[in-house]
Amino acid sequence: MVNDFLGKVGKGVNCSVSGCTNSAERSINREAVANSGLKVSGERRAFLCHEHYKIWKKSTKKDRELDRVRFK
């Protein structure tokens, strides 16, 4: 039987950004999110809602492109 609720995001954890109460859609390394300027709370993983994920993705686009080129 396949479990549809794998991980904390599937179980309905809230966004880790301070002041946000939306449900999380993605889980990302906390340090990577903190380096982008978002204020997060938590231990190892940061859970982001759709809006904050888009902000993180836009603010780290150039860095992620450079990382991909470097590893090719």
Beta strands, then each sheet from edge to edge (+ up, - down):
strand 1: 26-29
strand 2: 45-48
sheet 1: 1+ 2-
end
